[in-house]
Amino acid sequence: MKKVFFYLLIFIIPIFCFSQSNDEYFFKGNINVNNNGIDWVPLFSRDKPSLIANFSLGKDRFSVNPLIRYELDGFQPWGLDIWWNYKIKQSGKFNFDLGGVFPGVINQNISVLDKSLPKTILQPWVTAIVNPTVSYAFSKSFKLSVSYFEIIPLKIVNKSQLEHGRVIILSPLFKRLLITNKIYLSWTPIIYTVQIENNKTGLFSAQTINIGIKNFPFSISSVMNKPIYFGDLSGKNFDWNIGINYSFDLKLVKSENNKKIK
């Protein structure tokens, strides 16, 4: 029944996008190359140089947001998530989004005993995620957001695969700070909990710092992750990376005869 529900979503949700009256679409993205692949669930972090690419295509309330991750060592696929998001309420101080992942794929290195095969192979764990988000804007420069993620496997392929999990993220959102007329700094701290199956919940803090130049596509960023309480999870007492980003933001305008790009 779960699979039927999520397959229906993949066909029903795009109707919201194409039924909207606005003919202006957006296509934006960020490509990050870093020295250490960090995941929000510590179990899935890579501890290796990685490429993480986020893209977003949509208009008005609806967007499709692929997240692609690769290990740079051998350019091995790490994961692919297709995020869907619909802004149910997007005006005023209080906002509500309904999002999710379908499908979400994370590749795990699995040891193989068969001598005719490599010692390890990549085995995909395929999941879906339900993700409602509530935010409240206290001012033009400060907003507080709470996101809930329920992780549901679409198929169990081995005994190590997680049968279910949930993540809650509390995120204060600050306006980008101008250090000079051209140089900006953005800071995104979060506090989040991770519960895997029926194990004790872990509590973590993380932050992303990004420094760049206005109207210039390249910037430098760093992600830092620090456990407050591991619960039944395990990982590093402090994890961090540094990376280079390339970002773009395009507007696609549909006219009677063709589409124009701003």
Residue pairs with C-beta under 8 A, 6 or more apart in sequence:
2 128
2 152
2 154
3 154
6 102
6 128
6 154
9 84
9 100
9 102
10 84
10 102
13 62
13 84
13 86
14 62
14 64
16 61
16 62
16 86
17 58
17 59
17 60
17 62
17 63
17 64
20 59
20 60
20 61
20 62
22 59
22 60
23 59
23 253
23 254
23 255
24 59
24 251
24 252
24 253
24 254
25 57
25 58
25 59
25 251
25 252
25 253
25 254
26 56
26 57
26 58
26 59
26 63
26 249
26 250
26 251
26 252
27 55
27 56
27 57
27 250
27 252
28 55
28 56
28 247
28 248
28 249
28 250
29 53
29 54
29 55
29 56
29 247
29 248
30 53
30 54
30 245
30 246
30 247
31 51
31 52
31 53
31 54
31 245
31 246
31 247
32 51
32 52
32 53
32 54
32 221
32 243
32 244
32 245
33 49
33 50
33 51
33 72
33 243
33 244
34 49
34 50
34 52
34 223
34 241
34 242
34 243
34 244
35 49
35 241
35 242
35 243
36 45
36 46
36 47
36 48
36 49
36 50
36 239
36 240
36 241
37 45
37 46
37 47
37 48
37 49
37 50
37 52
37 69
37 71
37 78
37 241
38 45
38 46
38 223
38 225
38 239
38 240
38 241
39 45
39 46
40 167
40 169
40 192
40 194
40 206
41 165
41 167
41 194
41 196
42 194
42 202
42 204
42 225
42 227
42 233
42 234
42 235
42 236
42 239
43 196
43 233
43 234
43 235
44 79
44 106
45 235
45 239
46 71
46 78
48 71
48 72
48 73
49 71
49 72
49 73
50 69
50 70
50 71
50 72
50 78
51 68
51 69
51 70
51 72
52 67
52 68
52 69
52 243
53 66
53 67
53 68
53 69
54 65
54 66
54 67
55 65
55 66
55 67
55 68
56 63
56 64
56 65
57 63
57 64
57 65
58 64
58 85
60 87
61 86
61 87
61 88
61 90
62 85
62 86
62 87
63 84
63 85
64 82
64 83
64 84
65 82
65 83
65 84
65 85
66 80
66 81
66 82
66 83
67 79
67 80
67 81
67 82
67 83
68 79
68 80
69 77
69 78
69 79
69 80
70 76
70 77
70 78
71 77
71 78
76 107
76 122
77 107
77 122
78 106
78 107
79 104
79 105
79 106
79 107
80 103
80 104
80 105
81 101
81 103
81 104
81 105
81 129
82 101
82 102
82 103
82 104
83 99
83 100
83 101
83 131
84 99
84 100
84 101
84 102
85 97
85 98
85 99
86 97
86 98
86 99
87 95
87 96
87 97
88 96
88 97
88 98
89 95
89 96
90 97
93 136
93 137
93 138
94 134
94 135
94 136
94 137
95 134
95 135
95 136
95 137
96 132
96 133
96 134
96 135
97 132
97 133
97 135
98 131
98 132
98 133
99 131
99 132
99 133
100 128
100 129
100 130
100 131
101 127
101 128
101 129
101 131
102 128
102 129
103 126
103 127
103 128
103 154
104 126
104 127
104 128
104 129
104 151
105 124
105 125
105 126
105 127
106 124
106 125
106 127
107 122
107 123
107 124
107 125
108 122
108 123
108 124
108 125
108 160
108 161
109 120
109 121
109 122
110 120
110 121
110 122
110 123
110 158
110 160
111 119
111 120
112 118
112 119
112 120
112 121
123 157
123 158
124 157
125 153
125 157
125 161
125 162
126 153
126 154
126 155
127 151
127 152
127 153
127 154
128 151
128 152
128 154
129 149
129 150
129 151
129 152
130 149
130 150
130 152
131 147
131 148
131 149
131 150
132 147
132 148
133 145
133 146
133 147
133 148
134 145
134 146
135 143
135 144
135 145
135 146
135 173
136 143
136 144
137 143
138 144
140 175
141 174
141 175
142 172
142 173
142 174
142 175
143 172
143 173
144 170
144 171
144 172
144 173
145 169
145 170
145 171
145 172
145 173
146 168
146 169
146 170
146 171
147 167
147 168
147 169
147 171
148 166
148 167
148 168
149 166
149 167
149 168
149 169
150 164
150 166
151 162
151 164
151 165
151 166
151 167
152 164
153 161
153 162
153 163
153 164
156 163
162 196
162 197
163 197
164 197
165 194
165 195
165 196
165 197
166 194
166 195
167 192
167 193
167 194
167 195
168 192
168 193
169 190
169 191
169 192
170 190
170 191
170 192
171 188
171 189
171 190
171 191
172 189
173 188
174 186
174 187
174 188
176 184
176 185
176 186
177 184
177 185
177 186
177 187
178 184
178 214
179 185
181 214
182 213
182 214
183 211
183 212
183 213
183 214
184 211
184 212
184 213
184 214
185 209
185 210
185 211
186 208
186 209
186 210
187 207
187 208
187 209
187 210
188 207
188 208
188 209
188 210
189 205
189 206
189 207
190 205
190 206
190 207
191 203
191 204
191 205
191 228
192 203
192 204
192 205
192 206
193 201
193 202
193 203
193 204
194 201
194 202
194 204
194 231
194 233
195 201
195 202
195 231
196 232
196 233
199 231
199 232
199 233
200 231
200 232
201 231
202 227
202 229
202 230
202 231
202 232
202 233
203 227
203 228
203 229
203 231
204 225
204 226
204 227
204 228
205 225
205 226
205 227
205 228
206 223
206 224
206 225
206 226
207 223
207 224
208 221
208 222
208 223
208 224
209 221
209 222
209 224
210 219
210 220
210 221
210 245
211 219
211 220
211 221
212 218
212 219
212 220
212 245
213 219
217 246
217 247
217 248
218 244
218 245
218 246
218 247
219 244
219 245
219 247
220 242
220 243
220 244
220 245
221 242
221 243
221 244
221 245
222 240
222 241
222 242
222 243
223 240
223 241
223 243
224 238
224 239
224 240
225 236
225 238
225 239
225 240
226 237
226 238
226 239
227 233
227 235
227 237
250 261
250 262
251 261
251 262
252 259
252 260
252 261
252 262
253 259
253 260
253 261
253 262
